[in-house]
Amino acid sequence: MKRLILLSIFYLSVTISFVFAQKEDSTKHIASEKVDQLNEVVVTAQFGPQSLKNSVYNVRIINAEKIRLRGATNIQQVLNTELGFRFSNDLTLGTNDVELMGMSGRNIKILLDGVPMVDRSDSRESLNQIDINTVERIEIVEGPVSVVYGTDALAGAINIITKNVGKSLVNVSARIQDETAGNEYGLLRGKGNHNKNISANWQNNGWNLLTGFTHNDFGGWNLAPRTATIAEVNSVANRWKPKEQFLVNTKVGYRNDNFNIWYRFDGLNEAIESRGGMNPNNYKRELQTYTTHRYTQQLQSAWQAAERLQFTAIAGYTNLQRSTKSLIHDFTNNSEVLSTEAGKQDVAKFHAAIIRTTAIYSPSKSISIQPGFELNSDVASGARIKGAPIINDYAFFVSSEIKPTEKINIRPGLRFIKNSVYDAPSVIPSLNAKFSLLHALDLRLAYARGFRAPALRELYYDFFDASHSIMGNTNLKAEESNSFNGSLALHVLKLRTTLSGFYNLFKNRIDYGVDASNPSVTTLINIAKYKTTGATLDNSLILNNLQMNVGFAYIGRFNSLGDSEPILELPEFVWSPELTTNLSYTFTKMNGNISLFYKYAGSRPSYQLSTEHNAQNAKLVKVGAFSWADLMLNKNLYQNITVTAGIKNLFDITQLTNSSTASGGAHSIGGATLPYSYGRSYVLGVSFNWNKN
């Protein structure tokens, strides 16, 4: 791998020299790159590409320009200050999860060009295993889209849309960006965050080819000294594990006026190091490496068979392997051997395939019909997984867009499901409607049922070691939801204001519980119900060189204790506020830009049972509020070169206060603080872009 790093640096150096040798001015100034976000085109859950204003869904778009201005090195850094998003960290495994509008990551559909991403557990760690350098834009659909995308899409969908070739015959680009991890940095000492990317694309006579390579190397933060004891290592919870990623991608395709077909391959090699403390009794310590190999392939096509008839097809296959390797290092003779303790060596393999076909027929301008068929197949194997289970899911779905007048668009939909393992909901309905009250004022209303199928891990995963006793449950039912959404959008000149509200009622929610037949074992069960509700106000303004977005959200999460203990007379919901402000100003004459991305996340309350004086009471506990801000500067130099500098986590947030005494999962932490970040980071990067027409 080190040789690959040296090769990529050499390749980058050659590219820089090549760029300086060119006389062609094929780049554009920042001012001309500015995109009018109010008139962008959306494709997720649509019959075809259409403007954001005409979509029946409430959709948010994060375009390529905003991603570039952020200097982001992963998807989390892009979404971190977006309204309704919250992230949590599992420092035990070195992974993280996302939450949208009060609902956890397992209720969010993560898509790469419309193909579902595969995760080994119920957290969405795949979100940060996508190469940010390949992303053209991110589309976020709020509310259930289970009719279109099936399982998991209860809270909504996040569709990561990758780049296509531009208008140039050839394009070569490269990027190097370094960041401190808090106050730690050292290129040769493995401290900080080091990111490198190189990519190229070509097109001619309808044929196109894209390829790229990325290396991300995070050296960890606040790591204990090599000879620290177990007690010294465990005395500090906020230690961030080193993580290294190698990502490759290739896309090849052909298109003409009526037909488009392309194949894409994405590969990931990720290694996370867990360094245990030394046992002072025998001078030995444990070293673990969590390695992930992810290979995703997809083939997509679209054919305009006639003026009113179009066909689309998707075939996708993912091979995901996660392994744990545990070594025992002996300081007395500086030797290492494999650990023989139960559960310390493991390989889990997941295979997922999808085939999806749709037709779009428009018998008239006022009616469009979309029937479709989808087949999903999931296979898993491993020492902790019972047998080699296979789950096949068959679905037929149909939806239509009916426009009785120019100002009304109604979209009903149905999805029929058959699953080989569990009793899936037989029919999933949805109804979306858009009313143009005035030329600049649109009302959207929606009802939808959603569902989440039990994951292979929840059904068949067993894990027993010195600290855990977890058993899967093959009798789990699918989670189901009934959701109501509404929004009112005003679009005047360069201003867009959207007021929206939502209410979600879940039943059969899957969560951890105690095995009734063996109280010492933790298993997964369907609990009675769960609810979320809330409202958001989102404002976007483009005024000359200034782009501004200001948003507010007030999100309520169901207080299950109030439902199970009615005698305590507790509120039905506990509420959290959010405030976001994203500002970007372009200095046209200087060919530069300054951007501020800010978010205030209010405290997150919940209730816990406590016993005082032999009586049970409800105790209000909270995860503390915090403010997050990133300040970034971008400057174009020499036509082909852009320099990026800035500060991430401006307020130096590392931990959040936490008055809870209970842990929320297998690896969560209860206590006075929750780890959130590794502190303020300073960023410096340079990117190169060359085109030949």
N, C-alpha and C positions, 0 to 999 in steps of 0.2 A: 504493500500500500504506500509506503514511503517513496518508492520509486515512481508510483503513479503521481504523487504530489509533485516531485521534482519534474516529471514530464509535463504536468499541467502548467507549472511555472515557466518552463522553457517554452512551451507552446504559446503561453500568454506573452512572453517577451518578444517572440517572433511576430506575433500579431501586432504588438505595439509598434515595432519597427516598421511593419508593413503599412500600418495606418498613417504614420508620419510621412511615409514615402508617397502617399497619394495626393493628388492635386484636386480631386473631385470633392465638391462640397455637396454631400448628399444628406446632411443632417438638417434638422429644423430647429429653430429657436424655441425656447421654452414657451414663449407667448403663443407661437403657432401650434404647439402641441396641446394646448389647453382644450379639454373636451367639455362640451356642454352636457353636463350630467342630467339635465332635465329632459333631454330629447333622446336618450340612449335607447338602444334596442335590447330587448330581453328575449331569451329563448327557453328558459327553464319552465317546464310544465305548460308550454304554449303549443298550439297547433303548428305554428311556424314563427319565425322571427317577426316581432312587432314592437312598436314603441312602448315605452314604459307606461305612457298615459292610456293606451288602449287595452292593456292587459286587465283581465278580470281579477287577477291575484294582486295582493299587496307585496311588491317585490322591491328589494333594495339592491343596488349595483355598486360595487367597488371596482372602479376601472383601473386600467394599467397605469395611468398617470398618478393616481393616488397611491398605488402600491409602490411606484418608483420613488415618489417624494418621501415616503416613510422610511426608506432605506431598510426595509424589512428583510430578514433572512429566513423567516418561516411564516406560515399562515397565522399562527397565534399573534404575532406582532402586528398583523394587519387588523385582526378582529378585536384586539384587546381593548380598544377605546370605542368600539361600535356599541350602539344602544342595544341593551338587552342581553349582551354577552358577558359571561363570567367564566373564568378559568380556575381550575384547582390543580394541585400538584401532588403526586405520590412520590415522595423522595425515597421511599423504600425500593421502588422499582425504577425510578428515574423517568416516570411517564407523567402525562397530564390528561385532563378531560375538560370538556366544554359544556356550558349550560346556555340555553337560549330561552328567554322569557320565562324563567323559573323552572324549566324542564331540563333534565340531565341529558348528557350526550347520547345515551342509548335510545332516546326518543327523537334524535335528529338524524336525518338521512344525509350522509356525506357522499357526494358524487364527484367523479372526475370525468368531465365531458359527458355527463349523464349516466355513467356506469358506476354502480355502488362500490365504495371502498370497503374492504374486508378488515375487521378487527378481531383479534384473538379473544378479547374480553368485552365487558359492557362499557368500557371507556373508549373514547374516540381518539386514541393515540395516533391513528393513521393521518389525522389532520396535519400533524407536523412531520409526516413522512412523505409529503408532496414537495417537489422542488419548486420553490417560490419563483425561480428564474424562468420557469416555463409558463407562468400564469398570465393570461391576458386580462381576465377579470373574474370577479366572484359575484355570483347572484344568490341572494338570500330570499327564499320564499317563506313568509311567516304563515303559520297555520298548517293543518294537516293536508298533505298531498298524497294520501295513501291510494287513492284511485289511480293516480298516474304512476307512482313509484313503489307502491306496496308497503312492506313492513318497515318499521322504524320511523316513518315520516309523520309522527304525531305532532311534534313541535314545529316541524317545517323541514326544509331542505336547504343545504348549502352546496351549490354546484360550482366546482372549481373548473373554469373553462380555460383551456390551454391555448397557446399562441398558434396562429396560422402564419404562413409565409406572407410577407408584405408585397409591395409592388415591385421591389427590386429583383434583378436577376439573381444576385448573390448578396448575402448579408453575413458578416462575421462580427460577433460581439464577445466581450470578455468583461469580467468584473472581479475585483478583489476588494474585500471589506474586512476590516479588523475592528473589534470592540473589546473594551475592558470588561471584565466580570467584577462589578463593584470596583474596588481599588486594586484588583489583581490583573496583571498583564505581563506576558513574556512570550515572544514568538518562539524562542528556542527552548523555553522552560515549560511549554505546554500550558501556559496560563492565558485566560481570556477566550475570546470567540473569534475564530479565523474562518473566513468564507471565501471560496474561489469558484468561479464559474467560467466556462467557455462554451459557446454555441455557434452554430452556423446553419444557414438554410439556403436553398436553391429552388428556382422554379423555371420551367420552360415548356411552352406548348401544352399547358394544362397539367403537366407533371410537377410535383413538388416534393421536397425532402427537407426535414429538419432533424438536427441532432444536437445533443448537449451533454456536458459532464459537469457535475458540481461536487465539491468537497467541503463539508462543514465539520469543523473541529472545535468542540467546546471542552476546555480543560477542567471543568468543574469549578466549584467555589467553596471557600471556607473548609477545605479538606484538612483533616487531622494529619499531623506528622506521621511519617512512615512507621515509626516505632511507638506510636500512641497506643495505650492500653484500651481494652474493650470499654472500660468505664469512662475513659477520656473521650473516646469516639462517640459514645452514646450520650454524653453529657450535653451535647449540642445537637438540637434537632435540625437546624437549618444548614445542612451540608448538601451541596448539589453535586451529583455524580458526573464524572467526565462522560461525554458522549461524542462519538465520531460517526459521520455519515458519508457514504459515497453514493451518488445518485447519477444514473445515466438514463437517457431517453432518446428515442428515435421515432420519427413520424414520416411516413411516405404515403403519397396519395395522388389521385388523378381526378380532374373535374372538367366538365364542359358545361354548356348552357343548361342541360337537362339532367345531368348525372354527376354524382360526387361520391367517391369511395376513398377511404383511407384506413391505414393500419398504424397503430401506435404501440410502442413498448416502453414501459417504465421499470427500471430496476433499482433496488435499494439494498445496501449493505450497511447495517447500523450496529454499533457495539457500545454498550453502556457498562462502565466499570463500577463495581461496588467493593470498596476496600474496608474490610473489617478491622477491628482493633486486635492488638496482640494480647494473648493470654499470658499474664505474668507468671503463671505457674509452670508453663512448659515452653514459653517463648515461641508460640505459634500463632499465626493469624490466618483468617480466611479471605481469599480473593475470589470474587465472583465476576463473571462476564455474561451479560445478557445480550445475545446476538440475534438480530432479526434480518432475515432475507425475504424480500418482497419482490415478486415479479408479476407485473400486470400487463396483460395484452388485450387489445380491443380492436375490432374491425367494425367500421360503421359505413353505411351507405345511404344515399337519398336519391330517389328517382322521380322526376316529374314526368309521369307517364302521359298525362294529358293536361289540358289547361285547368281542369277541375279535379284532377286525381293525382295524388302523390303517395309514394311508398317510402318508408324508412325501415332500416334494420340495424340491429346492434348485436354483436356477439362479443362477450368478454370472458376472460379467464384470469384468475388470480391464484398464485401459489405463494403462500405465506408460511414461513417457518420461524419459530422462536425457540431458541435453545438457551439453557442455563449450564454454565460450566463453572464448577467450584474447585479451587485449588487450596491446599494448605501449605503456607510458606513457613518453613522452619528457620528461625533466625540463628540457631546454634550452628548450623552447617550450610546456611544459605541455599537450601534445596526446596523444591516444590513437588508435591504429589497430589493426585486427584483425591478429593474428599470421598469417603465411603459412607457418609451419613445419609440416611434415607431422605429422598427428595432433593438432594443437592445437585444431581445431574439429571437433566431433563431435555427432551426435544418434543415439541408439539408442532404438528403440521396441519395446515388448513388449506383446502382447495375449494374454490367457489367458481361456478360458471353461470353465465346468464345469456339467454337468447331472447330477444325482444323484437317484435315486428309490429308496425302500425301502418294503417292506411288513412289518408285524409281525403275525404270526398266532399265537394261543395256543389250541391245541385243548383244552388242559387247564391246570390250575394248575401242573403240573410240567413242561410243555414249551412253549417259545416258539421260533418260527422267524422269521428275518429274511433274506429274499432282497433283493438290490438290484442296480442297474445304475448305472454311472458312466461318463461321457464327459468327457475332458479334451482341450482343444485349445490349443496354444501356437504363437504366431507371433512372429517377430522380424525386425527390419530395421535397417540402419545401415551406415555406411561401413566399420566394422570387422567386420561380420558378412557371411559369404559368402552372397550371394543373399538370398532372403527365405524362410528355411526354415519349414516347418510340421510340427509333431509332433502326431499324434492318438493318444490312448490310450483303449482301450475295455476295460472291466472288468465282469465279473459276479462278485458275491460273495454268499456265503450263510453264515450262522452260526446257531447255536441255543443256547438255554439249557435244560439238562436238569437237573431237580431230583428225583433218585430218592428222596431223603428231605428233610426240612426242613433238615438240617444239611449237605447237599452240593449244590453248584451247579457244573455242568460246562458249559463253553462252547467247543465246537469251531467252527472257521471255515475257509473256503477262499475264495481270490480267484483268478479266472482272468483273464489279461491278454493283450491283443493290442495291439502298438504298431506304428505305421506306419513307424518309422525304424530301431529297433534290436531285437535279439532279447531281448525281455523274458522273465523267468522265467514259464513257462507256468502254474504253479500256486504260490500262496503259502498255506501252511497255518498254523494257530495252534491252540493248545489251552490254555485257561485253566480253572483249577479253584479253588473256594473250599470249605474244610471248616470247619465250626463245631465245633471240638474241645470247647469249653465255651461256656456262654452268653456269656462275655466274652472268649473266645480264638478267633481265626480264623487259619487257615493258607491262604495263597494260593500256588499253584504255576503256572508258565506256561512254555510253549515256543512260540516263534514264529519263522518265517522273515520277514526283512524285505528290502526292496530300495530302491535309489535310482536312478532313471533319470538318465542323463547329461543335464545341463541344456543348453539351446540354446547358451548361452555356451561351454560346454565342447566342444561339437561343432563350432560354426561361427565362433567368435570369433577374429579375427586382429588383433594389435596390434604394430605396428613403429614405433619412434621412436628417438631417439638413445640411450635408456637401456633399451629393452625390445625383445625379439624373441620374441613369444608367438604360437603358432599352435594353433587348435583341432584336434580329432582326431575325424573322423566315424566312426572304427572302434571307438570306445569301447563297452564292454559295461556293463550295469547292475551296480552294486554289489549284493552279496547278503550276508545275515547269518543266522546261527543264534544265537538268544538263549535263555538260560535265566534265569528270575527266580523268586525265592521270597521270601515275607515272612510274618512271624508277628506278629499285632496283638493287643494286650491293651487292652480298653476297660472300665475300672472307674470308675463314677461319673463324675467330671470329668477323669479321667486316660486318655490314650491313648498307648500305647507300641508302636512298630513297629520290628522288627528285620528288615532285608531284605538280600538279596544278589543279585548279577547276574554273568553271564558272557556276553560277546558275542564271536563269531568272525566276522570279515568276510573275504570274498574278492572279488577284482576291485576293490579300493578304488581310486578315482580320485584321482590326485595329479600334481603337476608332475614332469616328467622331461625328459631330453635327447632330442631327435629323433635317432634312430639314423642317418638319412640325411643329417642336417645338424647336427653337434654345436653349432653356434652358435645354434641355435633351441631355445627352451623350448616344450614341448608338454605335453599331458595324456595320461597312460597309466594302464592298469590294473595296479596292483602286486599282488603275490602275496596277502598277507593282512595283517590287523590284528586286534588283540584288545583288549578292555577287560574288567576285572573289578573287583569291590569289594564293600563292605558298608556299610550305613548303619544308624544307630540314631537314631530320631526320637521325641521325647517332647513331648506337649502336655498342659498342665494349666490348668484354669480353677478358681480358688479365690476365691470372693467377688468382690472388685474387681480381682484380679490374674489376668492371662493370661500364661502362660509357655510358651515353646517352646525346647527345648534339643536340638541334634542333633549327631551325629558321623558322619563319612564317612571311609573309607579306600579310595582309588581307585587302581587299577593300570592303567597304559597299556603297551601292547606295546612291547618294546624290539626294533625291527626289526634293529638292528645285531647283536644276539645271534643272530638267526636267519640273517643273511647271512654272518656271520663266526664260525662255531662254534668255531674254533680259539682265540678270545679268551675263551671260557668266561664269558660274561656272563649276568646274570639274565634270565629271560624277561619280567619286568615291572619297571617302575619305579613307585614308589608315592608318593602325596601324601595327607596328612591334611587334614581340614577340621573346624572346630568352629563351630557357630552358637548364639547365644543371643538370643532376642527376648523382651523383657519389656514389659508394658504394665500400668499401674496407673491406675485411675479414682478420682478424688476426687469422690465423689457430692455432698457438700455444696457444694463449690466449682464443681461442674459443669465439671470439667477433667480432663485426662489427661496423663500423662508416659510416654513410650515410649523404650526403648533397643533398637536393632537392631545386633547385633554379629556379626562373622564373622572367624575366623582361617583363612587359607588357607595351608597349608604349602608349602614349596618344591617346585618341579616339576622333578625331575631327568630327564636324558636322557643318552645316550652319543653321542659323536662320535669319528670316526677322526682320529688325529693321528699325524704322522710325526716321530720323534725318533731321531737317530743311525741314519738309514737303515732304521728299522724302524717298522712300523705298530703303534700301540697304541690302546686305547680310552680316551677321556678322559671322565670324569664331569663334566657341566656342569649348572648349575641356574639356574632363574629363582627369585629369592628369595621367602621367605615374607613375609606382611604381615598386619596386622590392620586391619579396617575397622569403623567404628562411626558410627551416626547417632543423635543425641539430639534428640527432638522433644517439644514441648509444645503441647497444644490446649486452648483455653478458650472455652466458649460464653458469649456476651454478648447481652443484650437479646433473648433467645429466638430470633432469626433470624440472628444473626451469630456466626461462629466465627473466632477469631484463632489462627493457627499461627505458632510461632517455634521455632527450634532451630539445631542445628549438624550439618552433614553432613560426612563424612570427618573425624571428630573427631581422628584421629591425623595428619592433614595428609600423607597419602600422595600423592606425585606421580610417583615412578618406582620401579621394581623392579630390584633387582640382577640382572644377567644375565651369566653366565660363558661363554655361547655365542658363537662367532665366526661362525656361519652364519646366514643369513636363511632364514626359512621360507616365503617366498612372494614374489609380485611386488612387494609394497610393504612387507614386514616389515623390521624393523631388527635387525641383529646388532650386539652391542657390549656395553659395560659396564652399560648400563641400558636398561630398557624403559619408555616412557611409559605411565602408568596413569590419572592423574587430574590435575586442575588445583588440587588442594590443598583445605584446609579452607574450607568455605563457611558463611556465616551466612544464615539464612532468616527471612523475615518475610512473612506472608501473611494475608489476610482473605477470608472467603467468606460469601455471603449466600444464604439459602434462604427462599422464601415459598410457602405453599400456600393454595389456596382449595378447600374441600370442596363 
